[in-house]
Amino acid sequence: MKARMAKDFVLEFERPILELEEKIAELRRIAASGKVDCSREIENLDRKARKLRKEIFQDLGAWQRTQLSRHPQRPYTLDYVRMLFTDWYELHGDRNFMDDQAIVCGLARFDGRPVAVIGHQKGRNTKENVVRNFGMPFPEGYRKALRIMNLAERYRRPILTFIDTPGAYPGIEAEARGQAEAIAKNIMVMSSLRVPVVCTVIGEGGSGGALAVGVGNRVLMLENSIYSVISPEACAAILWKDQSKGEVAAGALRYTAPDCHRLGVADEVVPEPLGGAHRDPEGAARELGDALRRHLEALRGLGPDELAADRYQRVRHLGRFSERGRRVNGVEITFDEDEPLGDADR
């Protein structure tokens, strides 16, 4: 069933659509009483609402996509687990300190095929967000994810990760327990896993907190997701000492799904239902399921060594550019636009 916009959280650019929908709902209530025929008015307003939705959502700016990526009614990892997987069995704890609930991990079946699932998880209300730490993992969350990755590799299960975090938790206790080491180790281990890894940014892809579960053979992004080394507000605070200029920073960061796809950071932009994934979670899940199916099938023919090499080459080819007449140690060189820089040239 399609999700309706929450009245208690409506983005400003969504408000005209909500007002029309409320008018349509009121007319339908009147028509249901049988006292007045409102069919023509309802039809006209329906047509107007469809046109307005199309006009608004076909020309979204970076800041509007950022707002959609953070929408509290947007589907989270466990929502996609419910809609896409069967035989879900959640695994807990890093076997060292605690179970960090900002990351959920488990085993499931996708189209009958055994897979491992790892994803960030936010809460729907204040109480849940406190438990989930607003989707910002402690190092134990990444160590739990690493445990599941190693388990998946041992039993030859493809790994599907779902990225949706503002970033790893930056508190003193997280740093004291090795936040940077946990993130770095995950990136290192994911780079050499010998099973297929498909990562999907379903909301916010923030900094190292996203990269720690984001090294994949394929990286997908939902249409209204973002992926960046820094949030627009933090970027604005650094550049202009003013967080309120986040909208300006958003336009400059080039972190939306279309931007990331154009730059080669994402391999595919997965379409969302008109109005965003929160408007039709089931529709968003169907689109994502089709994309996951396609990429897993493409990776099925690769052997263990080929999968690791494929992942390595994907990362090595990020950041291609063309530069003419550059001098290195007094020697003029030329880079082809499809040739990545070697380590010594960076």
Residue pairs with C-beta under 8 A, 6 or more apart in sequence:
1 282
2 279
2 280
2 282
2 283
3 73
3 278
3 279
3 280
3 281
4 21
4 279
5 14
5 17
5 18
5 21
5 73
5 278
5 279
6 72
6 73
7 18
9 71
9 72
9 73
10 18
11 64
11 67
11 68
11 71
13 56
13 64
14 56
14 275
16 52
16 56
17 49
17 52
17 53
17 56
17 275
20 45
20 48
20 49
20 52
21 49
23 45
24 42
24 45
24 46
24 49
27 38
27 41
27 42
27 45
28 38
28 42
30 36
30 38
31 37
31 38
31 39
31 42
53 274
53 275
54 274
57 274
57 275
57 276
60 68
60 224
61 250
61 251
62 226
62 250
62 251
62 253
62 254
62 255
62 256
62 259
63 232
63 246
63 247
63 250
63 251
65 224
65 225
65 226
65 256
65 257
66 226
66 232
66 246
66 250
66 256
68 74
68 224
68 276
68 278
69 203
69 204
69 224
69 225
69 226
70 203
70 204
71 276
71 278
72 124
73 278
74 202
74 203
74 276
74 277
74 278
75 83
75 202
75 277
75 278
75 281
75 284
75 285
76 119
76 120
76 121
76 122
76 164
76 202
76 203
77 104
77 117
77 119
77 120
77 121
77 162
77 164
77 202
78 104
78 119
78 121
79 281
79 285
80 119
80 162
80 202
80 285
80 288
81 88
81 104
81 106
81 108
81 117
81 119
82 88
83 281
83 282
83 285
83 289
84 110
84 285
84 288
84 289
84 292
85 108
85 109
85 110
85 115
85 117
86 108
86 109
86 112
87 107
87 108
87 109
88 106
88 107
88 108
88 117
89 106
89 107
89 108
90 104
90 105
90 106
91 105
91 106
91 107
91 144
91 147
91 148
91 151
92 99
92 105
92 144
93 99
93 140
93 144
94 100
94 140
94 141
94 143
94 144
94 147
95 147
96 140
96 143
97 140
97 177
98 138
98 140
99 140
99 144
100 133
100 137
100 138
100 140
100 141
100 144
101 121
101 131
101 132
101 133
102 120
102 121
102 132
102 133
102 134
102 135
102 136
102 137
102 138
102 141
102 165
102 169
103 118
103 119
103 120
103 121
103 137
103 141
103 142
103 144
103 145
103 213
104 117
104 118
104 119
104 121
105 116
105 117
105 118
105 119
105 144
105 145
105 147
105 148
106 116
106 117
106 148
107 114
107 115
107 116
107 117
107 157
108 114
108 115
108 116
108 117
109 115
110 160
110 292
110 293
110 296
111 293
113 158
113 296
114 155
114 157
115 152
115 157
115 158
115 159
115 160
116 148
116 149
116 151
116 152
116 157
116 158
116 159
116 160
117 159
117 160
117 161
117 162
118 145
118 148
118 149
118 159
118 160
118 161
118 162
118 213
119 161
119 162
119 163
119 164
119 202
119 213
120 135
120 137
120 162
120 163
120 164
120 165
120 209
120 213
121 132
121 135
121 164
122 128
122 129
122 132
122 134
122 135
122 164
122 203
123 129
123 130
123 131
123 132
123 134
123 135
129 135
133 169
134 166
135 164
135 165
135 166
135 204
136 165
136 166
136 167
136 168
136 169
136 170
136 209
137 165
137 168
137 169
137 209
137 212
138 168
138 169
138 173
138 174
138 177
138 179
139 174
139 177
139 178
139 179
139 181
139 182
139 183
140 177
140 182
142 168
142 182
142 183
142 185
142 186
142 212
142 213
143 182
145 161
145 186
145 212
145 213
146 182
146 185
146 186
146 189
148 159
149 159
149 186
149 189
149 190
149 193
150 189
151 157
152 158
152 159
152 193
152 195
153 193
153 194
153 195
156 195
157 195
158 195
158 196
158 197
158 198
158 296
158 299
159 193
159 195
159 196
159 197
159 198
159 216
160 198
160 199
160 200
160 292
161 197
161 198
161 199
161 200
161 213
161 214
161 216
162 200
162 202
163 199
163 200
163 201
163 202
163 203
163 204
163 205
163 210
163 213
163 214
163 227
164 201
164 202
164 203
164 204
164 205
165 204
165 205
165 206
165 209
165 210
166 204
166 206
166 209
166 231
167 206
167 207
167 208
167 209
167 210
167 231
168 174
168 179
168 183
168 207
168 208
168 209
168 212
169 179
169 209
170 179
180 208
182 212
183 208
183 209
183 211
183 212
186 212
186 213
186 215
187 211
187 212
187 215
190 197
190 213
190 214
190 215
190 216
190 311
191 215
191 308
191 311
191 312
191 315
192 308
193 307
193 308
193 311
194 304
194 305
194 307
194 308
195 304
195 307
196 217
196 296
196 299
196 300
196 302
196 307
197 215
197 216
197 217
197 218
197 307
197 311
198 216
198 217
198 218
198 219
198 220
198 292
198 295
198 296
198 299
199 213
199 214
199 215
199 216
199 218
199 219
199 220
200 219
200 220
200 221
200 222
200 270
200 288
200 291
200 292
201 210
201 214
201 219
201 220
201 221
201 222
201 225
201 226
201 227
201 257
201 266
202 222
202 225
202 277
202 288
203 222
203 225
204 210
204 225
204 226
204 231
205 214
205 221
205 225
205 226
205 227
205 228
206 228
206 230
206 231
207 228
207 229
207 230
210 227
215 311
215 315
216 311
216 314
217 295
217 299
217 307
217 310
217 311
217 314
218 267
218 268
218 295
218 298
218 299
219 265
219 266
219 267
220 266
220 267
220 268
220 269
220 270
220 288
220 291
220 292
220 295
221 227
221 257
221 260
221 261
221 266
221 268
221 269
221 270
222 257
222 269
222 270
222 272
222 277
222 284
222 288
223 257
223 269
223 270
223 271
223 272
224 257
224 272
224 276
224 277
225 257
226 255
226 256
226 257
227 255
227 257
227 260
227 265
227 266
228 253
228 255
230 238
230 253
231 246
232 246
232 247
232 249
232 250
232 253
233 243
233 246
233 249
234 243
235 246
235 249
235 252
235 253
236 242
236 243
236 244
236 245
236 246
236 248
236 249
237 243
239 245
239 249
240 248
254 260
254 263
257 266
257 269
258 269
260 266
261 267
261 268
261 269
264 317
264 318
264 320
265 318
267 295
268 291
268 295
270 287
270 288
270 291
271 287
272 283
272 284
272 287
273 279
273 280
273 283
273 284
273 287
277 284
299 307
299 310
302 310
316 340
317 340
318 340
319 340
319 341
320 337
320 338
320 339
320 340
321 335
321 337
322 335
322 336
322 337
323 334
323 335
324 334
325 332
325 334
326 332
326 333
326 334
326 335
327 333
328 345
335 341
